[in-house]
Amino acid sequence: MGTFNKKIFFQSSLPRAGSTLLQNVLGQNPNFYVTPTSGVLELLYASRSNFTLSPEFKAQDKKEMEKAFKSYCKSGLEGFFNGITDKPYVIDKSRGWGVHYSFLNSFYPNPKIICMVRDLRGVYSSMEKNFRKNQHLDSGIIDHSKMKGTTTEKRVDIWCNTQPVGLAIERVYQIIREGMDKNILFIRFEDFCQNPEQEIIKIYNYLGLPYYKHDFMNVEQLTQEDDSVYGIYGDHKIKKEIKPVSQDWEQVLGPNLCNNILNKYRWYYDYFNY
């Protein structure tokens, strides 16, 4: 596909916060190539590990090797998408881009990263609803003999401290703590569902691109993922019409657990003005 002349943008959102929906809305623009959950960061991350540990690199001039490795990362990132699409803009979706902003910035300067966030009561409620509707499958988090994961409260506690939810929230905290948040565009899922055009305009302004008129009443599924790979919580199918989300977390989680979530993540609710 010849010389690389694309601009790559990044999406690094919370689980259950509309990241797949956003990709497919943006994919309506014929100039955008949008990815499903991407493994490109994992390729670069593995390369960084090999570069760090391999004696062959250690034995050479450090400054020269650093320069070469950053060039390798940039060319690898660009080469990956050069082999996929001729479209001028790419939006790569991976939860890790945000917290690895500094690594990305070291070889792809001033990257633009979009992060969808959501009221965490909605995130945990969505996880619990997926758990309840897949009772024919082993969730992998329940052990009745040890009374592990046997209540909604216990399951939320597990999700708080594991991937994908716990890790993603921890990353948002670290992004804010290190000041990387000033370089990232945060979009609240609830705002996007309430007024998608207003939020999409923010995204185009942030990316520095001319606005494209999107159809929020008929969003076709462009990204394809085998959800069985991700277990019962894999759910990357979208609805065609964007509507305000139901705030049913008290019915699903119960008022006491909802209050516990509010108290545990007060920094999050304050930062995102929930």
N, C-alpha and C positions, 0 to 999 in steps of 0.2 A: 504493500500500500504506500510505498514511497516515503518521502521525507515527512517527519513528524511536524505538523503545524496545528495541532489541537491545543485546547486549553482544558486542563483537568481540574475539576472541582471535587469536593469530598462531602459525604454525608456521614455523620457519626452520632447516631441518635440512641435514646433509651429504648429498651425492649418495650413492646406493646404501646408505642407512642406514635404510630402512623408513618414510620419510615418507608415502608413498602408503598403505602398510598402516595406519599410525596414523590417517590421515584416515578411512579406510573403517571401522575399528573404532569410532572416535568417532561416525561417522555412523549407527551403529546406534541411537544415542540420538535419539529423535524430536524432541528440542528443539534438536539441532545441525544447522546447515547447514554442510557441509564442502566446501571448494573443491578442484579439481585444482590444478596449478601455476598460480598467479594472476598477472595482470598489473596488479593494482591499484597496487602500489608503483611500477611504471613510469609510470603515469599521474600519480601525485603527484610523482615524481622529475622528470618532464618539466615539470610545472607549476612546480616549484621553480627549474628552470633559466630558464624564461621570466620568472618573477617577479624573479630575480636580474639578468637581462640587459636586460629591457625598459626603455627610457628613460621610458616613461609612469609606471612605478612609481617609478623613481629620482627623478623630478621632484616627487614628492609627499612628504608628511610621513612620515618613516621609521617612527616608532613606530605611526602609524595604519595604514600599509600592512602592517607586520608583523602587527599584530593582525588585520587583514582577511584576510591570506593564511592564517594559522593557522586562522581560522574557515572559510575556503574549503576547506582540506585536510580538516578534520574533517567538514564537510558533504558533501564529495565522497566520502570514505570511507564514510560512513553512507548517503549517497544511492545509491551503487553497490549495496549489499546490500539497501537498501529496495526496489530495483527487481527483486530476484531472489527474495527469500524473506520469509515471515511468521514464520519460526522465531525464537525469542528469542535464540539464541546462534549466532554465526558463528565458524568457524575458518578463517582465510585462510592459505594455504600459499605462501610465497615465500622463497627462500634469502636474500634481502636484508634481511629485517626485523631480524635480530639485529644486524648491524653498523650499521644505521640506527636503532638504538634511540633515540638522542638526538633525531633528527629526528621520529620517530613520537611520542615522549614530549612534544615541544613543542606538539603539537596534540591528541594523544589520551593524556592523562596516565596514568602508571603502567600501561603496556600489559603484558599477560601473553604471554610468548613461550616456546614449547616448542621445544627443539632436540634432534633425534635425532642421536646420534653413533655411530661404529662403529670397531672396530679398523681402522686404515688399511690394514693388509695385506689385510683383507677387502674394503675399498673398491676398492683397486687390482686385486685378484684378480677382483672382479666386473666391472670395466671390461675386463680382459683376456679374460675368458670371453665377454663380449658381442662383443668384437672377433673372437674366434676362431669364434664361431658364425654370423657374418655375412660370410663370405668372398665371397659373391656380390655384395657391395656395396663400394664404395670408401669406406674409413674416413676419408679426407681427411687422414690424418697420415703416410702412407707415401710416400716418394719414393726409389725404389731408386737412381736416378742419383746422388743426394746421400747415399745410405745414411742416410736420415732415417726414424726410426720402424720400422726393419727388425728389431728384436729386442724382446723383452719389456722388457728394461732400458731401451731407448731410448723405448719407448712410455710406460712409467711416468714417465720423466723429463719427457716432454712433458706428461703429465697433471698432474704436480707443478706445472707452471709455466703452466698455461692454465686456462680455464674448462672444465667447471664445478668440477672437483675442487680444483685448485690454489687458485683464488680462494676457494672455500668454506673450505678449511683456513686460509688466510691471514686470513679474516674471523674465524674462531674465535679465532685468536691475538690479533687486535686487540681483540676483545670482552673477552678476559681481561686484556689489557694496560691497557685503559681502565677496567677495573672494572665493565663492564656485565654481566659474568657473574653478579653477585649478584642481578640482577633476572630472570634467565632460568632456566628449568627444563631441565636437561640429562637426557636419558634415553638410556642405552646400549642400542643395538639388540639386542645379545646378551642383556641382562637382560630386555628386552621379549619376546623370543622364548622365553626360558627360563621366565619367570613373568609373563605378560602382565597378570594381574589385579593383582599387586603394583605394577606400574609404572603401570597405569591409575588405581589409587587415588591414587598420588602426583600424577598430573595433575589429578584432580578436587579434591584438597586444595589444590593450587597455584592452580587457577582459582576456588576458593571456591564450588564447586557440589556439590549432593547427588550421591552416587554412583549410577550406573545400572549394572545388571547386564548385562554384555556376553557375547556368545557368541563365544568365541575359536576354536571348532571349525568355525564356519560363517560366515566373513566374506564378505559379498556385495560385489561391486565396484559402488560408488555413483558414484565419480568417473570421468569419461571424458576421455581425452586422445588425440589423434592422434599416436602415437609417431613417425610418419614425419617430423614437424616437427623432431624433435630428433636425427635421424640414427640411426646404429646403436646409440648408447648410450641412446636413449630407451626406457625399459622401465617402464611404469607399470601393468602388469598384476600383480595380486596372487594369491596362493594362498589358498584358502578356510580352510585350517587353519594356525594358528600353531604352528610347531615350532622347536626349537633349530636355529640355523644351522650349517652344516658349516664347519669351520675347515680348508679345503683349500688355503690359500694357499701352503704350501710346495710342493705338487704343481704348482700353477699358476705361481707366480712363481719358485720355487727358493729354497733356504735362504739363499744369499748376498744376493739382492735383499731378502728378508724382513728380514735383519739390517741392511741399509742403510736400510730404511724405519724400523726401530726406532731407529737412531742419528740419523737425520735429524730425526725428530719426537719426540725424547725428551721435550720439554716437554709434548706432547700425551698421551703414554702416562703420564707422571707425574701430570698434572692429572686425567685421567679414570680413574686407577687400573687401567690395563690391565697 
